[in-house]
Amino acid sequence: MLRVDVRQLKGGPVSTDGQLAPTDSAFDGLDVALVGPVVVEGSLQATAEGGYLWRGRLEAEVAGECRRCLNPVTQQIDEEIEVLFSSDPEFEDDPSVYPLPAHADVIDITTAVREELALRVSAFPLCRPDCKGFCAVCGADLNAGPCRCTTASSTN
């Protein structure tokens, strides 16, 4: 349940546990290759200032390729998230606050899940920290050992 009727929040925090399929329209246009569902667990509560605070956990697997050797890489995303939703115009330009229309009836955390996931996916993943990548001269995979051009240039 990633959409909460604000009337439910009068009784206290509301659980926001659910999953979004990799094909969910929330991820349209997002250049992220999800391996499986995005798992969301958390709770939403009203704040004294008239906003809504969501605290939760986001879990996902994202496929990509190593930035150095181009081998397949899977990134594990498992992050604690805390975001604020508000219709207060004072927060309009604050990138850490998700805007709401005035007098919103429903808080949908799906947009926040999408954006927070995008922020946590590395644009430059590595297959391993010590990946040597390719030789800039001959293109050999340096993880497999030294290339011929390196060996040839070191004997001169």
GIQUI-V402035 format. One record per residue. PSI is psi in whole degrees, -180 to 180 (NA if undefined). OMEGA is omega in whole degrees, -180 to 180 (999 if undefined). NEAR is the number of other ideal C-beta (glycine too) atoms within 8 Angstrom. Layout:
PSI:OMEGA:NEAR
PSI:OMEGA:NEAR
//
This chain:
98:-178:8
4:175:10
129:-177:9
129:174:12
127:-176:7
-24:178:11
-29:178:6
-26:-176:8
-12:178:14
-24:179:5
3:-179:5
-172:-178:5
147:180:7
133:179:12
140:180:7
63:180:15
138:179:7
-176:178:7
147:173:7
126:179:13
152:178:6
-24:-180:10
4:-180:4
140:-178:9
-17:177:4
-26:-178:9
4:178:12
134:178:5
-7:179:4
122:-176:8
67:-179:3
128:-180:9
92:-180:6
134:-179:12
-34:-179:9
-165:-179:6
155:172:9
120:-178:13
129:-177:9
129:176:16
135:179:7
-166:176:13
150:-179:10
138:178:13
153:177:10
147:176:9
164:-180:9
-24:-177:3
6:179:6
7:177:8
-169:-180:13
130:-179:14
127:175:12
125:174:16
128:-178:8
-173:180:13
142:-180:11
126:179:15
133:179:8
161:172:12
132:-177:10
129:178:12
147:178:9
-161:176:12
149:-179:8
135:-178:14
-16:-179:6
-41:-175:10
-5:177:11
14:174:6
154:179:7
142:-180:8
141:172:11
122:177:9
132:175:10
121:176:5
121:178:12
93:-169:6
143:170:8
137:-177:6
143:175:12
117:-179:8
156:-180:12
136:173:13
135:-179:14
148:174:13
4:-180:11
121:-179:9
-22:179:5
-28:-179:4
7:-174:11
-38:-177:7
5:-180:4
114:-177:6
-14:180:4
-2:-180:5
130:178:11
124:-176:10
146:175:9
149:172:10
152:177:6
139:179:5
42:179:5
139:178:9
-25:-176:6
138:173:8
119:179:13
113:-177:7
1:-178:17
-43:180:11
-42:178:9
-39:178:12
-46:179:14
-52:-176:11
-42:-180:9
-35:175:12
-48:-179:14
-38:180:9
-24:-175:6
-10:178:8
126:179:11
131:176:6
-17:-177:3
66:-178:5
154:176:10
146:177:10
-30:174:10
155:-175:5
-31:-177:4
22:179:4
129:-178:11
-16:177:7
-153:-178:9
153:172:10
131:-179:10
-18:-178:3
-54:-174:7
-12:178:7
8:179:5
148:177:10
109:-177:7
-12:175:11
-25:-180:7
-10:-179:5
176:-180:4
151:-180:5
170:-179:11
-38:-177:7
-33:177:10
-43:180:10
-43:-179:9
-42:-178:8
-25:180:7
-16:179:6
-11:-179:5
NA:999:4
//
